[in-house]
Amino acid sequence: MAVDSLASLSETEQQRAASFVFEKDARHYRAARVFQRQVLAAYLDRAPEDLHFTTRARGKPVLTNGAGIEFNVTDSGGFALMAVMHHAAVGIDVEVPRPFPDILNIARNSFHPFEQQEIFAHPTLDAQRQAFYRCWTRKEAYMKALGEGLYLDLGSFAVETGPTRRPALRSCARGDKETWTFVDIGENHAIYAAICIEGQLNSIDLWHWRGVVT
């Protein structure tokens, strides 16, 4: 799907892009917004410029004319992913590992005791970091599905940290932990990504967007 124009972006989105100091950041922002509009327009059979957005209490974007469509977008290190569901809350996160020397301090200081125990049970620093990123992407996907983002206490719930495609929610921040389904969609030690949805998920379709923003 080729995008040869930014005409679909709203005036607010254009102003936001113009506010970035570095052009690289502005390009990434515009590409993400075009990506979001193109994908949602395909689901709704509408023109991308006809989509209108608002935000919920914690800032999660939502379509005002979305006919039950729920979505979430994430990006890291030049990668962008989007999850779309019908009538079900959804969150998604992607992380490209970065060489932060104190990355595990987040786990020590903020994660649930169950997660800490699993992460630091690994004998090597490399294995601990891998477990951290698996844990982090699952946790952030859950927080975004709830609509809380990082406003939610990281230690108020626990996810499984092992290398499994269908990780479990060990302890939830609210409601029933069986309500939520997790799917890991990319772990190769160069990229980690996870989706969390409200309800059961029998299958998932993965699509590669080939848009070009000029």
C-alpha positions as CSV (number, residue, x, y, z in Angstrom):
1,M,0.0,0.0,0.0
2,A,1.7,3.2,-1.1
3,V,1.1,6.5,0.5
4,D,2.3,9.4,-1.6
5,S,0.6,12.2,0.4
6,L,0.1,13.4,3.9
7,A,-3.2,14.9,3.1
8,S,-5.0,12.3,5.3
9,L,-3.5,13.8,8.5
10,S,-5.6,16.2,10.5
11,E,-4.5,19.8,11.2
12,T,-3.7,18.8,14.8
13,E,-1.5,15.9,13.5
14,Q,0.3,18.2,11.1
15,Q,0.9,20.8,13.8
16,R,2.3,18.1,16.1
17,A,4.7,16.9,13.4
18,A,5.9,20.5,12.9
19,S,6.6,20.9,16.6
20,F,9.5,18.3,16.6
21,V,13.0,19.8,16.8
22,F,14.5,17.0,14.6
23,E,13.1,16.2,11.2
24,K,13.8,12.5,11.8
25,D,11.4,12.5,14.7
26,A,8.8,14.4,12.6
27,R,9.1,11.8,9.8
28,H,8.6,9.0,12.3
29,Y,5.5,10.7,13.8
30,R,3.9,11.4,10.4
31,A,4.6,7.8,9.2
32,A,3.0,6.4,12.4
33,R,-0.1,8.5,12.0
34,V,-0.4,7.7,8.3
35,F,0.1,4.0,9.1
36,Q,-2.7,4.2,11.8
37,R,-5.1,5.9,9.5
38,Q,-4.5,3.6,6.5
39,V,-5.0,0.5,8.5
40,L,-8.1,1.6,10.3
41,A,-9.6,3.0,7.1
42,A,-9.2,-0.4,5.5
43,Y,-11.1,-2.1,8.4
44,L,-13.9,0.5,8.3
45,D,-14.0,0.9,4.5
46,R,-13.6,4.6,4.8
47,A,-11.2,7.2,3.6
48,P,-8.3,7.8,6.0
49,E,-9.0,11.5,6.2
50,D,-12.6,10.8,7.4
51,L,-11.4,9.2,10.6
52,H,-11.6,11.2,13.8
53,F,-9.9,10.5,17.1
54,T,-10.2,11.5,20.7
55,T,-8.5,10.3,23.9
56,R,-9.7,8.5,27.0
57,A,-8.9,9.6,30.5
58,R,-5.3,8.3,30.5
59,G,-4.5,9.4,27.0
60,K,-5.3,6.2,25.0
61,P,-6.5,7.2,21.5
62,V,-9.9,6.0,20.3
63,L,-11.9,6.4,17.2
64,T,-15.0,8.6,17.6
65,N,-16.7,6.9,14.6
66,G,-15.1,3.5,14.9
67,A,-18.1,1.2,15.0
68,G,-16.7,-0.9,17.8
69,I,-13.1,-1.0,16.5
70,E,-10.4,-0.9,19.3
71,F,-6.8,-0.4,18.4
72,N,-3.4,0.3,19.9
73,V,-0.1,1.4,18.3
74,T,3.5,1.0,19.6
75,D,6.9,1.8,18.2
76,S,10.6,1.3,19.2
77,G,13.9,1.6,17.4
78,G,12.3,2.2,14.0
79,F,9.7,-0.5,14.3
80,A,6.0,0.2,14.6
81,L,3.2,-2.3,15.3
82,M,-0.5,-1.9,15.5
83,A,-3.2,-4.2,17.0
84,V,-6.9,-4.0,15.9
85,M,-9.8,-5.8,17.6
86,H,-13.6,-5.7,17.3
87,H,-15.4,-4.9,20.6
88,A,-12.4,-6.0,22.8
89,A,-9.8,-3.9,24.6
90,V,-6.3,-4.4,23.2
91,G,-2.8,-3.3,24.0
92,I,0.5,-3.9,22.2
93,D,4.1,-3.2,22.9
94,V,7.3,-3.6,21.0
95,E,10.8,-3.1,22.4
96,V,14.2,-3.1,20.7
97,P,16.8,-3.8,23.4
98,R,19.1,-1.0,24.3
99,P,22.4,-1.1,26.1
100,F,21.2,0.5,29.3
101,P,23.5,-0.6,32.1
102,D,20.8,-0.2,34.8
103,I,17.9,-1.7,32.9
104,L,17.5,-4.5,35.5
105,N,17.1,-2.0,38.3
106,I,13.6,-1.3,36.9
107,A,12.8,-5.0,37.7
108,R,14.5,-4.8,41.1
109,N,12.7,-1.7,42.2
110,S,9.3,-1.9,40.4
111,F,8.3,-5.4,39.3
112,H,6.1,-7.8,41.1
113,P,8.0,-10.2,43.5
114,F,7.0,-13.2,41.3
115,E,8.6,-11.5,38.2
116,Q,11.7,-10.6,40.1
117,Q,12.1,-14.1,41.3
118,E,11.8,-15.5,37.8
119,I,14.1,-12.9,36.1
120,F,16.9,-13.1,38.6
121,A,16.8,-16.9,38.8
122,H,18.6,-16.9,35.4
123,P,22.4,-17.5,35.8
124,T,23.6,-15.0,33.3
125,L,23.1,-11.3,32.8
126,D,22.1,-11.9,29.1
127,A,19.4,-14.3,30.1
128,Q,18.1,-11.9,32.8
129,R,17.9,-9.1,30.2
130,Q,16.0,-11.3,27.8
131,A,13.5,-12.2,30.6
132,F,13.2,-8.5,31.5
133,Y,12.2,-7.6,27.9
134,R,9.7,-10.4,27.7
135,C,8.2,-9.3,31.0
136,W,8.3,-5.6,30.1
137,T,6.5,-6.0,26.7
138,R,3.8,-8.1,28.3
139,K,3.3,-5.8,31.2
140,E,3.1,-2.7,29.0
141,A,0.6,-4.4,26.6
142,Y,-1.6,-5.2,29.6
143,M,-1.4,-1.7,31.0
144,K,-2.3,-0.3,27.5
145,A,-5.2,-2.7,27.1
146,L,-6.5,-1.4,30.5
147,G,-6.1,2.1,29.2
148,E,-3.8,3.0,32.1
149,G,-0.4,3.1,30.4
150,L,2.4,3.7,32.9
151,Y,0.0,5.3,35.3
152,L,-0.5,1.8,36.7
153,D,1.8,0.5,39.4
154,L,4.2,-2.0,37.8
155,G,4.2,-4.1,41.0
156,S,0.4,-4.4,41.2
157,F,0.2,-7.3,38.8
158,A,2.4,-10.1,37.5
159,V,3.0,-11.7,34.1
160,E,4.8,-14.9,33.2
161,T,8.4,-14.1,32.1
162,G,9.4,-17.3,30.4
163,P,9.9,-17.8,26.6
164,T,6.4,-18.9,25.7
165,R,4.1,-17.7,22.9
166,R,1.1,-17.7,25.1
167,P,2.2,-16.3,28.5
168,A,-0.1,-16.2,31.5
169,L,-1.2,-13.3,33.7
170,R,-0.2,-14.5,37.1
171,S,-1.8,-11.8,39.2
172,C,-4.0,-9.0,37.8
173,A,-4.4,-5.4,38.8
174,R,-8.2,-5.5,38.6
175,G,-10.9,-8.1,37.8
176,D,-10.3,-11.7,36.8
177,K,-6.9,-12.7,35.5
178,E,-8.6,-15.3,33.2
179,T,-10.2,-12.3,31.3
180,W,-7.0,-11.5,29.6
181,T,-5.1,-13.3,26.8
182,F,-1.4,-12.6,25.9
183,V,0.4,-13.5,22.7
184,D,4.1,-12.9,22.0
185,I,4.6,-11.9,18.4
186,G,8.3,-11.4,18.1
187,E,11.2,-12.6,20.2
188,N,14.5,-13.1,18.4
189,H,16.7,-11.2,20.9
190,A,16.7,-8.2,18.5
191,I,13.0,-7.3,19.0
192,Y,10.4,-8.2,21.6
193,A,6.7,-7.7,21.2
194,A,3.5,-8.7,22.9
195,I,-0.3,-8.3,22.5
196,C,-2.8,-8.3,25.3
197,I,-6.6,-8.6,24.6
198,E,-9.7,-8.7,26.8
199,G,-11.2,-12.1,26.1
200,Q,-10.1,-15.3,24.3
201,L,-8.1,-15.2,21.1
202,N,-8.2,-18.3,18.9
203,S,-6.1,-16.9,16.0
204,I,-4.1,-13.9,15.0
205,D,-3.5,-12.4,11.5
206,L,-0.2,-10.7,11.0
207,W,0.2,-8.2,8.2
208,H,3.2,-6.2,7.0
209,W,2.4,-2.6,6.0
210,R,4.4,-1.4,3.1
211,G,3.4,2.3,3.1
212,V,5.8,5.0,1.9
213,V,5.4,8.4,3.4
214,T,6.7,11.3,1.4
